[in-house]
Amino acid sequence: MHTYQAAPDVDVVTSTANVAGFGNLAINAFVIHAAEPVLVDTGAVRESDEFMTALASVIDPADLRWIWLTHTDFDHIGSLHRLLEQNEHLRVITSFLGVGIMGLADPLPMDRVYLVNPGQSVDVGDRTLTAVRPPAFDNPITAGLHDDRSGILFSSDCFGALLEDEVPERAEDVSADALRAGQTFWATVDSSWLHAVDRATFASELDRIRALEPTMVLSSHLPAAQGSSLERLLGALADVPDAPAFVGPDQAALEQMLAGITG
């Protein structure tokens, strides 16, 4: 777990998950140093202690005013309730479905929730954050966001990539071939429904992101990418519907792996 600065007013709190046999995956949360500071997601459940330490190195958690919850997967909600308990001024930006899903395990306090739908915005003092549905996602409540002041698009899981080598801090430090292969593989795993999508409809969704002209793309599972890399990111995603579908190991493969470990 460590941090780095993606932009003058955005810090990344990140760790790397090694997915055995498949590569390395960044797990990112982001601190937007707005007039009313915003934390985008809260790290993985199993890394909560490390996350809280890293977060405190870039901002006092007591100064946070908003948590933007892009979705409710376990690598995004790890320190959510811990932060709410420590900071009585914090509110959680999510959707109606997000509240519902959280309610199945650890309900959110309703007086601390701020509901948004794609296209709606939140004023955080010196900028407006607008909810954006990314073109690829693994959870129906997913809402990324676009910062009108910095021009940055926070894309949630969309544009993530499994990388063979160590995860750098800049997507531009990954070779074009490795980035494309990593993105394609990740999308076939994380958004397998893309294999059945209508191609024209999907192209329109990619054009919607293209029209935002983001200065930077900050994905939950990719190093920080400059806006100049947007066409590379979109191009890789555009090819996913025709890429080979991911099929995970079956029981026979599991038993073979276990036998190898035992041996």
For each residue, the residues with C-beta under 8 A, 3 or more apart:
1: 13 14 15 43 47 50 51 53 54
2: 14 15 54
3: 11 12 13 14 54 57 58
4: 11 12 14 169 224
5: 8 10 11 12
6: 10 11 12 30 152 169 216 218 224
7: 10 150 152 215 216 224
8: 5
9: 32 33 34 149 150
10: 5 6 7 30 31 32 33 150 152 218
11: 3 4 5 6 30 31 33 58 59
12: 3 4 5 6 28 29 30 169 218 224
13: 1 3 28 29 30 31 43 51 54 55 58
14: 1 2 3 4 26 27 28 29 167
15: 1 2 26 27 43 44 47 50 51
16: 24 25 26 27 166 167
17: 24 25 27 44 75
18: 23 24 25
19: 22 23 24 25 162
20:
21:
22: 19 162 185
23: 18 19 162 163 164 182 185
24: 16 17 18 19 162 163 164 165 166 167
25: 16 17 18 19 160 161 162 163 167 186 221
26: 14 15 16 160 167 220 221 222 223
27: 14 15 16 17 43 44 47 75 220 221
28: 12 13 14 41 218 219 220 221 222
29: 12 13 14 39 40 41 42 43 51 55 76 220
30: 6 10 11 12 13 39 40 41 154 218
31: 10 11 13 37 38 39 40 55 58 59
32: 9 10 37 38 39 40 124 127 129 147
33: 9 10 11 37 59
34: 9 37 38 124 125 126 127 149
35: 124 125 126 127
36: 65 66 124 125
37: 31 32 33 34 59 63 64 65 66 124
38: 31 32 34 64 65 66 67 68 124 129
39: 29 30 31 32 42 55 64 66 67 68 83
40: 29 30 31 32 67 68 70 145 154 218
41: 28 29 30 67 68 69 70 76 77 220
42: 29 39 51 67 69 76 77 78 79 80 82 83
43: 1 13 15 27 29 47 48 51 55 75 76 78 79
44: 15 17 27 47 48 51 74 75 76 78
45: 48 74 75 77 78
46: 78
47: 1 15 27 43 44 50 51 78
48: 43 44 45 51 52 78 79 82
49: 52 53
50: 1 15 47 53 54
51: 1 13 15 29 42 43 44 47 48 54 55 78 79
52: 48 49 55 56 61 79 82
53: 1 49 50 56 57
54: 1 2 3 13 50 51 57 58
55: 13 29 31 39 43 51 52 58 59 61 79
56: 52 53 59 60 61
57: 3 53 54
58: 3 11 13 31 54 55
59: 11 31 33 37 55 56 63 64
60: 56 63
61: 52 55 56 64 83 86 87
62: 86 87
63: 37 59 60
64: 37 38 39 59 61 67 83 87 89 90
65: 36 37 38 89 90 91 124
66: 36 37 38 39 90 91 92 93 114 122 124
67: 38 39 40 41 42 64 80 83 84 90 91 92 93
68: 38 39 40 41 93 129 145 154
69: 41 42 72 76 77 80 92 93 94 98
70: 40 41 76 142 143 144 145 154 156 157 220
71: 76 98 137 138 139 141 142 143 156 157
72: 69 76 77 94 98 101 102 139 141
73: 76 77 138 139 157
74: 44 45 77 78
75: 17 27 43 44 45 78 220
76: 29 41 42 43 44 69 70 71 72 73 220
77: 41 42 45 69 72 73 74 80 102
78: 42 43 44 45 46 47 48 51 74 75
79: 42 43 48 51 52 55 82 83
80: 42 67 69 77 83 84 92
81: 84 85 106
82: 42 48 52 79 85 86
83: 39 42 61 64 67 79 80 86 87 90
84: 67 80 81 87 90 92 108 109 112
85: 81 82
86: 61 62 82 83
87: 61 62 64 83 84 90
88:
89: 64 65
90: 64 65 66 67 83 84 87 112
91: 65 66 67 112 113 114
92: 66 67 69 80 84 108 112 113 114
93: 66 67 68 69 114 116 122 129
94: 69 72 98 99 102 108 113 114 115 116 141 143
95: 98 99 115 116 117 141 143
96: 99 100 115
97: 100 101 140 141
98: 69 71 72 94 95 101 102 141
99: 94 95 96 102 103 107 108 110 113 115
100: 96 97 103 104
101: 72 97 98 104 141
102: 72 77 94 98 99 105 106 107 108
103: 99 100 107 108
104: 100 101
105: 102
106: 81 102
107: 99 102 103
108: 84 92 94 99 102 103 112 113
109: 84 112 113
110: 99 113
111:
112: 84 90 91 92 108 109
113: 91 92 94 99 108 109 110
114: 66 91 92 93 94 122
115: 94 95 96 99
116: 93 94 95 120 121 122 131 143
117: 95 120 131 143
118: 131 132 133 143
119: 130 131
120: 116 117 130 131
121: 116 128 129 130 131
122: 66 93 114 116 128 129 131
123: 127 128
124: 32 34 35 36 37 38 65 66 127 128 129
125: 34 35 36
126: 34 35 149
127: 32 34 35 123 124 147 148 149 150
128: 121 122 123 124 147 148 149
129: 32 38 68 93 121 122 124 145 146 147 148
130: 119 120 121 145 146 148
131: 116 117 118 119 120 121 122 143 144 145
132: 118 143 144 145 146 153 155 209 212
133: 118 137 142 143 144
134: 137 142 144 155 156 157 158 159 209
135: 158 202 205 206 208 209 237
136: 157 158 159 187 190 191 194 237 240
137: 71 133 134 140 142 156 157 158 190 191
138: 71 73 142 157 190 191
139: 71 72 73 142 157
140: 97 137
141: 71 72 94 95 97 98 101
142: 70 71 133 134 137 138 139 156 157
143: 70 71 94 95 116 117 118 131 132 133 156
144: 70 131 132 133 134 153 154 155 156 158
145: 40 68 70 129 130 131 132 153 154
146: 129 130 132 151 152 153 154 212 214
147: 32 127 128 129 150 151 152 153 154
148: 127 128 129 130 151
149: 9 34 126 127 128
150: 7 9 10 127 147 215 216
151: 146 147 148 213 214 215 216 227
152: 6 7 10 146 147 214 215 216 217 218
153: 132 144 145 146 147 209 212 214 216 217 218
154: 30 40 68 70 144 145 146 147 218 219
155: 132 134 144 158 159 209 217 218 219 220
156: 70 71 134 137 142 143 144 219 220
157: 70 71 73 134 136 137 138 139 142 160 190 191 219 220 221
158: 134 135 136 137 144 155 191 219 237
159: 134 136 155 183 217 219 221 222 225 233 237
160: 25 26 157 183 186 187 190 219 220 221 222
161: 25 171 174 179 182 183 185 186 221 222
162: 19 22 23 24 25 182 185 186 189
163: 23 24 25 166 167 174 178 179 182
164: 23 24 178 182
165: 24 174 178
166: 16 24 163
167: 14 16 24 25 26 163 223
168: 171 173 174 223
169: 4 6 12 173 223 224
170: 173 223 224 225 226
171: 161 168 174 179 217 222 223 224 225 226 229 233
172: 225 226 229
173: 168 169 170 223
174: 161 163 165 168 171 178 179 182 223
175: 178 179
176: 179 180 232
177: 180 181
178: 163 164 165 174 175 181 182
179: 161 163 171 174 175 176 182 183 232 236
180: 176 177 183 184 232 235 236
181: 177 178 184 185
182: 23 161 162 163 164 174 178 179 185 186
183: 159 160 161 179 180 186 187 222 233 236 237
184: 180 181 187 188 236 239 240 243
185: 22 23 161 162 181 182 188 189 246
186: 25 160 161 162 182 183 189 190 221
187: 136 160 183 184 190 191 194 236 237 240 243
188: 184 185 191 192 194 195 240 243 244 245 246
189: 162 185 186 192 246
190: 136 137 138 157 160 186 187
191: 136 137 138 157 158 187 188 194 240
192: 188 189 195 245 246
193: 196 197
194: 136 187 188 191 197 202 240 241
195: 188 192 240 241 243 245
196: 193 241
197: 193 194 201 202 241
198: 201 202
199: 202 203 241
200: 203 204
201: 197 198 204 205
202: 135 194 197 198 199 205 206 238 241
203: 199 200 206 207 238
204: 200 201 207 208
205: 135 201 202 208 209
206: 135 202 203 209 210 234 237 238
207: 203 204 210 211
208: 135 204 205 211 212
209: 132 134 135 153 155 205 206 212 214 230 234
210: 206 207 213 230 231 234
211: 207 208
212: 132 146 153 208 209
213: 151 210 227
214: 146 151 152 153 209 217 227 230
215: 7 150 151 152 226 227
216: 6 7 150 151 152 153 224 225 226 227
217: 152 153 155 159 171 214 222 224 225 227 229 230 233
218: 6 10 12 28 30 40 152 153 154 155 224 225
219: 28 154 155 156 157 158 159 160 222 225
220: 26 27 28 29 41 70 75 76 155 156 157 160
221: 25 26 27 28 157 159 160 161 186
222: 26 28 159 160 161 171 183 217 219 225
223: 26 167 168 169 170 171 173 174
224: 4 6 7 12 169 170 171 216 217 218
225: 159 170 171 172 216 217 218 219 222 229 230 233
226: 170 171 172 215 216 229
227: 151 213 214 215 216 217 230
228:
229: 171 172 217 225 226 232 233
230: 209 210 214 217 225 227 233 234
231: 210 234 235
232: 176 179 180 229 235 236
233: 159 171 183 217 225 229 230 236 237
234: 206 209 210 230 231 237 238
235: 180 231 232 238 239
236: 179 180 183 184 187 232 233 239 240
237: 135 136 158 159 183 187 206 233 234 240
238: 202 203 206 234 235
239: 184 235 236 242 243
240: 136 184 187 188 191 194 195 236 237 243
241: 194 195 196 197 199 202
242: 239
243: 184 187 188 195 239 240
244: 188
245: 188 192 195
246: 185 188 189 192
247:
248:
249: 253 254 257
250: 253 254
251: 254 255
252: 255 256
253: 249 250 256 257
254: 249 250 251 257 258
255: 251 252 258 259
256: 252 253 259 260
257: 249 253 254 260 261
258: 254 255 261 262
259: 255 256 262 263
260: 256 257 263
261: 257 258
262: 258 259
263: 259 260
